[in-house]
Amino acid sequence: MESAIKKGRRGLAWTFATLFLAVIFGFGVMVFALPVHAISISERRKLAQLPVFTAASFFSGTYFRDLETFMLDQFPWRDHFLRLKAFNQFYVFWLKDNHNIFIEDQTAVAISYPFAAGADELAAKKMSFLIDTYFQDMNIYLSVIPDKAYYLAAKNGYPSIDYETLVSNLRTGCADAAWIDIFASLDADDYYRTDSHWRQECLSPAVARLLNDMGRKQAASAFEPRMLYPFYGVYCGQSALPLKPDTLTYLTGGLFDQVKVFRATANSQGFEVSSLYDPDMISQNDPYDVFLGGACSVVILENPSYAADTKTLYLFSDSFGRSIAPQLLEGYSRVVLIDIRYIRASRLPELVDYQSGNDVLFLYSIETLDTASSLNTD
């Protein structure tokens, strides 16, 4: 009897050992046998590729480090395992966040705390350099786009950026710019539940505040909303939770049907005719690229119906600027949207004709200010 029990235990041990080895080596073989993916759509990033073997990388150890990264990125059913991990953390172990993202009333919020030390001073320094170099005889304005965490982090027990100090440092370092506060013109519902960006159809109060403080007369326009579903925001992948997708709404009709759009070419050597929206982008890697066709160094929007004057707004912004720029045309004959993350400021005079007496607005999100080194001012 005792011998039979021992044999049973031994057989069970061998079974578990065999299964363990099969899983370890099986998944390892599958990493190399299955097709290699270039990007992760859910995480919106490039995936590590198989490193090239060299004697130098072998002896330095970098080959094995890169190989480990490759195997982790190309692991079979990676997205499914990430979802399982996130589900366990949220609903089994009751952790408050996953990958620095918490969920509040079906809204995913990224914890932006802590803000990078000195990033606000660096951003102010870069904006001040642009003002001193190119815009001495223009009207300069500064505003900041708050993130969802501003409205939801502290009230739900999560650490929050000291926004008051951040704004103070920006205003001090960019003293030539008039400050426009749009924090009170927005709330958490003005942002997508699954994404970091704001909703174009909710920006009227912020647009009115910006135009009013820049002394611009806002033309009355009637807009017709168009909807695209589903819109899977960046947090759908980053949180790895089965979040219900948003509906992306973009505005048409009235002024928007008359706007002329010119988009800088890929090498920023000139311009090509474009459009306000590219609905096909809703199914691409970054569906927010519906607005103005995605990231670009310079986009010029012209409003042929604005008769008050011929004033231009030079709007320095990031991806958030692509959805608000069309509405700012309610107060200008032309808006030049500039993203200096994709072009050096010294090259801008090749594309942009700076004319004195016009307006300049620096309108950046918290995320861009946190990575101010990405602003190419030199």
C-alpha positions as CSV (number, residue, x, y, z in Angstrom):
1,M,0.0,0.0,0.0
2,E,2.8,2.4,1.0
3,S,4.7,1.5,-2.2
4,A,1.7,2.3,-4.3
5,I,1.3,5.7,-2.6
6,K,5.0,6.5,-3.3
7,K,4.6,5.4,-6.9
8,G,1.6,7.7,-7.2
9,R,3.4,10.7,-5.8
10,R,6.4,10.0,-8.0
11,G,4.2,9.8,-11.0
12,L,2.5,13.0,-10.1
13,A,5.8,14.7,-9.6
14,W,7.0,13.6,-13.0
15,T,3.8,14.8,-14.5
16,F,4.2,18.3,-13.0
17,A,7.8,18.4,-14.0
18,T,7.1,17.3,-17.5
19,L,4.3,19.9,-17.8
20,F,6.6,22.6,-16.4
21,L,9.3,21.8,-18.9
22,A,6.8,21.7,-21.7
23,V,5.4,25.1,-20.8
24,I,8.9,26.7,-20.4
25,F,10.4,25.2,-23.5
26,G,7.2,25.2,-25.5
27,F,6.6,29.0,-25.1
28,G,10.3,29.6,-25.7
29,V,10.2,27.8,-29.0
30,M,7.0,29.5,-29.9
31,V,8.6,32.9,-29.5
32,F,11.0,32.1,-32.3
33,A,8.5,30.0,-34.4
34,L,5.6,32.5,-34.5
35,P,5.7,35.6,-36.7
36,V,7.5,38.6,-35.2
37,H,5.3,41.7,-34.6
38,A,6.7,45.1,-35.3
39,I,4.3,47.0,-33.0
40,S,1.8,46.5,-30.2
41,I,-1.5,48.0,-31.2
42,S,-2.9,47.8,-27.7
43,E,0.2,49.3,-26.1
44,R,0.8,51.7,-29.0
45,R,4.6,51.2,-29.1
46,K,7.2,49.4,-31.1
47,L,8.1,45.9,-30.0
48,A,11.7,44.7,-29.6
49,Q,13.1,42.8,-32.6
50,L,15.5,39.9,-32.6
51,P,19.0,41.3,-31.9
52,V,21.9,40.7,-34.3
53,F,24.5,38.4,-32.8
54,T,28.0,39.9,-32.7
55,A,31.1,38.9,-30.7
56,A,31.2,42.4,-29.2
57,S,27.5,42.2,-28.0
58,F,28.0,38.6,-26.8
59,F,31.0,39.4,-24.5
60,S,29.5,42.7,-23.3
61,G,26.3,41.1,-22.3
62,T,24.1,43.4,-24.4
63,Y,23.1,40.6,-26.7
64,F,21.5,38.6,-23.9
65,R,19.8,41.7,-22.5
66,D,18.3,42.6,-25.9
67,L,17.4,38.9,-26.4
68,E,15.5,38.9,-23.1
69,T,13.6,42.1,-24.1
70,F,12.8,40.5,-27.5
71,M,11.4,37.4,-25.9
72,L,9.3,39.4,-23.4
73,D,7.8,41.6,-26.2
74,Q,7.2,38.7,-28.6
75,F,5.8,36.3,-25.9
76,P,2.8,34.3,-27.3
77,W,-0.6,35.7,-26.4
78,R,1.1,38.6,-24.6
79,D,-2.1,40.8,-24.7
80,H,-4.2,38.0,-23.1
81,F,-1.7,37.5,-20.3
82,L,-1.6,41.3,-19.7
83,R,-5.3,41.4,-19.4
84,L,-5.3,38.5,-17.0
85,K,-2.7,40.2,-14.8
86,A,-4.7,43.5,-14.8
87,F,-7.9,41.7,-14.0
88,N,-6.2,39.9,-11.0
89,Q,-4.7,43.2,-9.7
90,F,-8.0,45.1,-9.9
91,Y,-10.6,42.6,-9.0
92,V,-8.8,39.8,-7.1
93,F,-6.1,41.6,-5.1
94,W,-8.0,44.9,-5.1
95,L,-5.0,47.0,-6.1
96,K,-5.9,50.7,-6.7
97,D,-4.1,51.1,-10.0
98,N,-2.3,49.2,-12.8
99,H,0.6,50.7,-14.7
100,N,-0.2,54.0,-12.9
101,I,-3.7,54.0,-14.3
102,F,-6.8,53.9,-12.0
103,I,-10.4,53.5,-12.9
104,E,-13.1,55.9,-11.6
105,D,-16.7,55.4,-12.7
106,Q,-15.5,53.6,-15.9
107,T,-13.1,56.4,-16.7
108,A,-9.4,55.5,-17.0
109,V,-7.1,58.1,-15.4
110,A,-3.3,58.2,-15.7
111,I,-1.4,59.2,-12.5
112,S,0.8,62.0,-13.7
113,Y,2.5,62.5,-10.3
114,P,5.4,63.1,-9.9
115,F,6.0,65.8,-12.4
116,A,9.6,65.7,-13.7
117,A,11.8,68.0,-11.6
118,G,12.7,71.2,-13.5
119,A,10.6,70.3,-16.6
120,D,8.3,73.3,-16.1
121,E,11.3,75.7,-15.9
122,L,12.8,74.1,-19.0
123,A,9.5,74.5,-20.9
124,A,9.3,78.2,-19.9
125,K,12.9,78.7,-21.0
126,K,12.2,77.2,-24.4
127,M,9.1,79.2,-24.9
128,S,10.9,82.4,-23.8
129,F,13.6,81.6,-26.3
130,L,11.0,81.5,-29.1
131,I,9.5,84.7,-28.0
132,D,12.8,86.6,-27.8
133,T,14.0,85.1,-31.1
134,Y,10.9,85.3,-33.4
135,F,8.0,87.1,-31.7
136,Q,9.3,90.4,-30.2
137,D,6.6,92.4,-31.9
138,M,3.6,90.1,-31.4
139,N,0.9,89.5,-28.7
140,I,2.0,86.5,-26.6
141,Y,-0.3,84.3,-24.6
142,L,0.2,81.2,-22.5
143,S,-2.2,78.5,-21.3
144,V,-2.0,75.0,-20.0
145,I,-4.2,72.0,-20.8
146,P,-4.9,70.2,-17.5
147,D,-5.0,66.4,-17.5
148,K,-7.9,64.2,-16.1
149,A,-5.9,63.7,-13.0
150,Y,-6.3,67.4,-12.1
151,Y,-10.0,66.7,-11.7
152,L,-10.0,63.2,-10.3
153,A,-6.7,62.2,-8.7
154,A,-6.8,64.0,-5.3
155,K,-10.5,63.5,-4.7
156,N,-10.1,59.7,-5.2
157,G,-7.0,59.4,-2.9
158,Y,-4.3,59.4,-5.5
159,P,-1.2,61.7,-5.5
160,S,-1.5,64.8,-7.6
161,I,0.8,67.3,-9.2
162,D,1.1,70.7,-7.6
163,Y,-0.5,72.4,-10.5
164,E,-0.4,75.8,-8.8
165,T,3.4,75.7,-8.5
166,L,3.7,74.4,-12.0
167,V,1.7,77.3,-13.5
168,S,3.5,79.8,-11.3
169,N,6.9,78.5,-12.6
170,L,5.7,78.7,-16.2
171,R,4.4,82.3,-15.8
172,T,7.6,83.4,-14.0
173,G,9.8,81.9,-16.6
174,C,7.7,83.2,-19.5
175,A,7.0,86.7,-18.2
176,D,6.3,88.2,-21.6
177,A,3.2,86.0,-22.1
178,A,-0.2,86.9,-20.8
179,W,-1.7,84.0,-18.8
180,I,-5.1,82.5,-19.8
181,D,-6.6,80.1,-17.3
182,I,-8.8,77.4,-18.9
183,F,-8.7,75.0,-15.9
184,A,-12.2,76.1,-14.8
185,S,-13.5,75.9,-18.4
186,L,-13.1,72.1,-18.4
187,D,-14.0,69.2,-16.3
188,A,-13.4,65.4,-16.3
189,D,-16.3,64.7,-18.5
190,D,-14.7,66.8,-21.3
191,Y,-12.1,64.1,-21.8
192,Y,-12.5,60.6,-23.3
193,R,-13.0,57.8,-20.8
194,T,-10.4,55.6,-22.4
195,D,-7.9,58.3,-23.6
196,S,-5.9,61.2,-22.3
197,H,-7.3,63.7,-24.9
198,W,-10.2,66.1,-24.6
199,R,-13.4,65.8,-26.7
200,Q,-13.7,68.4,-29.5
201,E,-17.5,68.7,-29.0
202,C,-16.9,69.8,-25.3
203,L,-14.4,72.6,-26.0
204,S,-16.7,75.6,-26.5
205,P,-16.2,77.1,-23.0
206,A,-12.4,76.8,-23.3
207,V,-12.5,78.2,-26.9
208,A,-14.6,81.1,-25.7
209,R,-12.2,81.8,-22.8
210,L,-9.1,81.7,-25.1
211,L,-10.6,84.0,-27.8
212,N,-12.1,86.4,-25.3
213,D,-8.8,86.8,-23.4
214,M,-6.9,87.3,-26.7
215,G,-9.3,90.1,-27.5
216,R,-10.8,88.3,-30.5
217,K,-14.4,88.5,-31.7
218,Q,-15.9,85.0,-31.9
219,A,-18.0,84.4,-35.0
220,A,-21.2,82.6,-34.4
221,S,-21.1,79.1,-36.0
222,A,-23.5,76.2,-36.1
223,F,-21.8,72.9,-36.1
224,E,-23.1,69.4,-37.0
225,P,-21.6,66.5,-35.0
226,R,-20.4,63.4,-36.8
227,M,-19.7,60.2,-34.7
228,L,-17.2,57.4,-35.1
229,Y,-17.5,54.2,-33.1
230,P,-15.6,52.4,-31.6
231,F,-12.8,54.7,-30.3
232,Y,-10.3,52.7,-28.3
233,G,-8.2,55.2,-26.4
234,V,-4.6,54.7,-25.3
235,Y,-5.7,53.5,-21.8
236,C,-7.5,50.5,-23.3
237,G,-4.1,49.0,-24.0
238,Q,-2.1,50.5,-21.1
239,S,-4.6,49.5,-18.4
240,A,-5.1,46.0,-20.1
241,L,-8.7,46.1,-18.9
242,P,-11.8,45.4,-21.1
243,L,-12.9,49.1,-21.1
244,K,-16.0,50.0,-23.0
245,P,-14.9,52.1,-26.0
246,D,-15.7,55.7,-26.5
247,T,-17.5,57.4,-29.4
248,L,-15.3,60.0,-31.1
249,T,-17.3,63.0,-32.2
250,Y,-15.9,65.6,-34.7
251,L,-17.6,68.8,-35.8
252,T,-18.6,69.7,-39.3
253,G,-20.9,72.2,-41.0
254,G,-20.8,76.0,-41.0
255,L,-17.3,77.3,-40.7
256,F,-15.7,73.9,-40.8
257,D,-17.0,73.1,-44.3
258,Q,-15.2,76.2,-45.6
259,V,-11.8,75.8,-43.9
260,K,-8.8,75.3,-46.2
261,V,-6.1,73.1,-44.7
262,F,-2.4,72.9,-45.8
263,R,-0.3,70.2,-44.1
264,A,3.5,70.2,-44.1
265,T,5.0,67.3,-46.1
266,A,6.8,64.4,-44.3
267,N,10.2,66.0,-44.7
268,S,8.8,69.5,-43.9
269,Q,10.0,70.9,-47.2
270,G,6.7,72.3,-48.3
271,F,2.9,71.9,-48.0
272,E,0.2,69.8,-49.4
273,V,-3.6,70.3,-49.5
274,S,-5.2,68.3,-46.7
275,S,-8.5,68.2,-44.7
276,L,-9.7,68.8,-41.2
277,Y,-10.5,65.2,-40.6
278,D,-9.5,61.8,-41.7
279,P,-12.3,59.4,-40.5
280,D,-10.4,56.3,-41.7
281,M,-7.8,56.9,-39.0
282,I,-10.4,55.6,-36.4
283,S,-9.2,52.1,-37.2
284,Q,-5.5,52.8,-37.1
285,N,-2.9,52.5,-34.4
286,D,-3.7,56.0,-33.0
287,P,-7.4,56.8,-33.7
288,Y,-7.1,60.3,-32.4
289,D,-5.2,61.0,-35.7
290,V,-8.7,61.6,-37.1
291,F,-8.1,65.2,-36.3
292,L,-5.9,66.9,-39.0
293,G,-4.5,63.5,-40.0
294,G,-2.2,63.1,-37.0
295,A,1.2,64.4,-36.0
296,C,2.7,67.0,-38.2
297,S,5.3,69.8,-37.8
298,V,3.1,72.6,-39.3
299,V,-0.5,72.7,-40.3
300,I,-2.1,75.9,-41.7
301,L,-5.8,76.5,-41.4
302,E,-7.5,79.3,-43.4
303,N,-10.9,80.8,-42.7
304,P,-12.1,82.5,-45.9
305,S,-15.3,83.7,-44.2
306,Y,-13.7,85.7,-41.4
307,A,-14.2,89.3,-42.4
308,A,-13.3,91.2,-39.3
309,D,-9.6,91.4,-40.2
310,T,-6.7,89.3,-41.5
311,K,-5.1,88.4,-38.2
312,T,-3.2,85.1,-37.8
313,L,-2.8,83.0,-34.6
314,Y,0.5,81.1,-34.3
315,L,-0.5,78.2,-32.1
316,F,2.3,76.2,-30.5
317,S,0.8,73.0,-29.2
318,D,0.8,69.2,-29.3
319,S,-1.8,66.6,-30.2
320,F,-4.4,68.4,-28.2
321,G,-4.0,71.4,-30.5
322,R,-5.2,69.4,-33.5
323,S,-8.8,69.2,-32.2
324,I,-9.1,72.8,-30.9
325,A,-7.3,74.6,-33.7
326,P,-10.4,74.5,-36.0
327,Q,-12.6,76.1,-33.4
328,L,-10.0,78.9,-32.8
329,L,-10.6,79.8,-36.4
330,E,-13.9,81.4,-35.2
331,G,-11.8,84.3,-34.1
332,Y,-9.0,84.4,-36.8
333,S,-8.6,84.4,-40.6
334,R,-5.7,82.0,-40.2
335,V,-4.4,79.6,-37.6
336,V,-0.9,78.2,-38.0
337,L,-0.5,75.1,-35.8
338,I,3.1,74.3,-34.9
339,D,4.4,71.2,-33.2
340,I,8.1,71.7,-32.5
341,R,8.5,68.1,-31.3
342,Y,8.7,67.3,-35.0
343,I,10.7,70.2,-36.4
344,R,13.5,72.4,-35.1
345,A,12.4,76.0,-34.5
346,S,15.3,77.3,-36.6
347,R,13.7,75.7,-39.6
348,L,10.3,77.2,-39.1
349,P,11.0,80.4,-41.0
350,E,11.4,78.2,-44.1
351,L,7.7,77.2,-43.7
352,V,6.1,80.0,-41.7
353,D,6.0,83.6,-42.5
354,Y,6.0,85.4,-39.2
355,Q,4.1,88.7,-39.5
356,S,4.3,91.4,-36.8
357,G,1.2,92.4,-34.9
358,N,-0.3,88.9,-34.9
359,D,-1.0,86.6,-31.9
360,V,1.0,83.7,-30.5
361,L,-0.5,81.1,-28.1
362,F,1.5,78.5,-26.3
363,L,-1.0,75.8,-25.4
364,Y,0.6,72.6,-24.1
365,S,-0.7,69.6,-22.2
366,I,0.7,68.4,-18.9
367,E,2.2,65.4,-20.6
368,T,4.2,67.5,-23.1
369,L,5.4,69.9,-20.4
370,D,6.5,66.9,-18.4
371,T,8.8,66.0,-21.3
372,A,9.9,69.5,-22.2
373,S,13.2,68.2,-23.6
374,S,11.2,67.0,-26.6
375,L,10.5,70.7,-27.7
376,N,13.1,71.4,-30.4
377,T,13.9,75.1,-29.9
378,D,17.6,74.9,-30.9
